[in-house]
Amino acid sequence: MRSSAAVRWGGIAVEDYSIPACIIPHHEHLENFVHVVLSGNVTYEVFTGGKSLRFTAGPGTTFVLPRGTIDELRWHGPTHRVAVAVHPSLLIGALDETAGSVMWS
């Protein structure tokens, strides 16, 4: 696994990892979260909100989860994935920076 943790970017964390089939235990996403599957064609199960959902993921499958999402996942095969956690302050700062530069016609 490669991680941006050592870089200490403000408001964003990036992880790149290849892992075998696994269970990701019950957890809460503390930040907004984007997850992209780079390789592997596998089925996976998501347990969230009292529901059990089953999907198939392949290269390009993308998850966008708001902070506060609580889930558990079971990946049934190996994958290579990139995960990005984005703190709300980074998004708000980006909006503030661009709000003054937008021109309306």
ZINOR-V249480 format. One line per field, one symbol per residue. psi: psi as a letter, one per 20 degrees, with the letter a starting at -180 (. if undefined). burial: 1 if it has 9 or more other ideal C-beta (glycine too) atoms within 8 Angstrom, else 0. A space follows every 50 residues. Layout:
psi = ???
burial = ???
This chain:
psi = pqqjghhlqoiqppppqpqaqrporprpoirqppppphqpoqqqqpoqkj qpqprpqrpipppopqqipprqqopjrqqpqppppoqhhgggghgghihi ippp.
burial = 00110000000111111010000000001011111111010111111100 00000011000000101011111110111111111111011010000000 00000
